Each structure stands twice: as C-alpha cells, then as structure tokens.
Amino acid sequence: MMANYWINYPAVYKKQIKPLLHQQMWLFGRDIHCPAGNLLYQYQFSHQHADVRGGSMYTRWEGERQIVLWGWGIWLGQAELGAIFVNRYRAKPQFTAVAALTETIHREEALPRLAYRVGAVAQAETMRQLWSDLLHWLAGYEAWVLAEYGRSWRQSALRPFNHAVTKLAAVDQLAAQWHTLAEQSQALPIKSYKN
C-alpha cells in the first residue's frame, strides 16, 4: 500500500500567503534597482546573470542553508534535510531531497524533481519546517531593509505595484506579517492518502 503526505492549507491562510508572496517577489525586483545600489548584493547574494530564455539567479549561503531567488520563485535548502521551492504565483512549497543547487539554473524546469506530495510523513514535516523557516527568513530580510534603508524606500518600492496587499502606511509591518504566517505554518496539518 502506497501513501502520500502533504501539507493542508486552509483557505484563509492561502488567501493571505499568495498575494503577500507575489508582492515580496516584486519588492526583491525593486531592491535590485535601489538608488543606493542592489540590495541583494548588500545582503550578500551572489548573482548569476540570466541566459537567453531564463531568469537571473541570486544565491545566498547562510552556513549549511542556501537561499536562491529568481523572478519566478524561491528556493530554500538545508543540509541533511532537503529543500523546498516555491513558485511566485502558487505560493505552495514543493519538496526535494536535494539540499543545494550546485549549478546555475535559469528556468523552473531545470530544478531537481519536486513534489507537493511526498511518500513519508517525516518528509512532509520537513517540508512544513522548511516552509516556516523560509517565511521567517523573509521576515528577517524585510526587517533588515527597514532598518538599513527606511520606510521611505519600502514605500517607494511598493507604490507602483498594482497588486499590493500591504498599505503604504504599514510597510513597517511587513516583517511582522511574515513572522505571523511563519508561526501559523508550523501548525499546518499534514494530510495523508493511502491507496
């Protein structure tokens, strides 16, 4: 008998996370063009330029953890655990046992094999933990931007975004929004199906 395990996302949670992630990806793009210089460089990301049909790849190492950004998604890998990839528009993590990307990747199709559903409850729990870790990381990044570059930069970066879910007057709450969702993520239930 085969079993599948996955993280269950309540509708109210999905309604918050999807537009906030889309907004965050926009903000990363704006941070690249900050008048003070590329903020991703300031945050110790390295950059691999886009190829003809793909997107640029920004990579940051934090000890045994790897964070990778593209315009179309985010990767977070942790040694001995595996990794998750989250597409910008789906806002739902997919898991792989591959913990680090060792080659430059410019298109989603080139990523290691990923799955929303996994074959062991421990993998689903790891996926949920990595997802929470990623949201905490996003909170830390936003706290850093606010501390280093201020409300005015975050407001000017967000102002032209037509799909903003954070009000300009509340940009200093972005880190708190991510922390709240990270805490909620740790309690998301694992569902299973056996056939």
Sequence and secondary structure as in RCSB ss.txt:
>XXXX:A:sequence
MMANYWINYPAVYKKQIKPLLHQQMWLFGRDIHCPAGNLLYQYQFSHQHADVRGGSMYTRWEGERQIVLWGWGIW
LGQAELGAIFVNRYRAKPQFTAVAALTETIHREEALPRLAYRVGAVAQAETMRQLWSDLLHWLAGYEAWVLAEYG
RSWRQSALRPFNHAVTKLAAVDQLAAQWHTLAEQSQALPIKSYKN
>XXXX:A:secstr
  EEEEE   HHHHHHHHHHHHHHHHHHHHHHT TT  HHHHTT EEE   TTS  EEEEEETTEEEEEETTEEE
EEETTTEEEEEETTT   EEES     S   SGGGS   BSSBSSHHHHHHHHHHHHHHHHHHHHHHHHHHHHHH
HHHHHHHHTT TT  S GGGGGGHHHHHHHHHHHHHT  EEEEE 
